[in-house]
Amino acid sequence: MPDPITILFAGGGTGGHLYPGIAVAQALRELMPEARPLFLCTEREIDRVILEPGGYDFIPQPIVPPAISVSGLLRFWKSWRETRDLVRRVLRERRPAAALGLGGYAAGVAIRESAARKIPCALLNPDVVPGKANQFLMKKAQAVCCQFDATADHVSVADQAKLKVTGCPIRADIRRLPPREEAAARLSLDPRLLTLVITGASLGAKTVNEAVLTMLGGIELRGWQVLHLSGREQADAVRAGYRALADAGTQIGARIIDFTPAMADVWAIADLAISRSGASSCAELTASGVPSLLMPYPYHKDMHQRVNAEVLANAGAALLVEDEKDARKNADKLRPMVETLLYDAGKRSAMSQAAKKLGKPDAAANVAHVVVELTRDKQ
């Protein structure tokens, strides 16, 4: 039996970074049984919550995101040096055959140090527009795995040669959704009712939650139920919001969940979604064929979630709703769109088919093949 081979997965801090990495790790088991994934993640609680149940080997890095203030920069510099020392020790002890950067600040040190030691590196770049970390790390990587062809318009000519349009990896359970009845039972929902899913991804989205609660105060949901993924920090406020709606006479069949790793069940029951447009959310929506209203995160300088949303909207898979950061303004824009889609099954079906045409459900296997090739190139 071949000796175990360590493959480094660097990144974390959100489900959007970790879940694609987990999907690749799952695919690697079939292509390269001797591979042993090791995640270098962050110290955020969400990383442990996501990685622990799968039994993955992980080491939290002390790295924190850079901040503009003097104290924030000093804290970042201290965490960067501590992370560098940690990564160097891991590289000495585990001698990985390849490294895969999952994006974001938590990938930077590990990919930089791996490249300096001639360890072949690949990057996941599932957003159309590469973030600052990936823009820097592309120079050190042999391959950059993208979700969208449009990424080529946002990188240098030299880096375009490294791009591989693999899709954004999604977990195997989302590639093969369970029967609606089984998913509904696990989520305590009625499979006979249509389901409106509200999600701000793994950490939740305050402006999305507030907009939806405001919108629901003036809308009738005949034959529909709501599954609202609130995010852990906002769960109490969202539950209070639904109680207030009930007290005001608006009766809504709603199930509020702060966080669930069982997104396959969520998409199996979803008939329409209101969602952020992070890369993983877009990948799951398209692979599952769920029509959506996308509210891009409005606080990024490069507005990369908006560019993601435009790809789906231009293909007819979604409607784009600019997040005005104001509950009333957002609700006023959402309401007519939602009301139209609730009772136009033909429109929802057309959007679903358009979403499926964009989806790349085999993305995890595609990226895993890239990683395997890197290990062979090293041999």
Secondary structure, DSSP 8 states (H G I E B T S, - for coil): ----EEEEEE--SSHHHHHHHHHHHHHHHHH-TTEEEEEEEES-HHHHHHHGGGT-EEEEE------SSHHHHHHHHHHHHHHHHHHHHHHHHH--SEEEE-SSHHHHHHHHHHHHTT--EEEEE-SSS--HHHHHHGGG-SEEEES-GGGGGGS-HHHHTTEEE------HHHHS---HHHHHHHTT--TTSEEEEEE--TT--HHHHHHHHHHHTT---TTEEEEEE--GGGHHHHHHHHHHHHHTT----EEEES--S-HHHHHHH-SEEEE---HHHHHHHHHHT--EEE---S--SS-HHHHHHHHHHHTTSEEE----S-HHHHHHHHHHHHHHHHT-HHHHHHHHHHHHHH--TTHHHHHHHHHHHHHHHH-
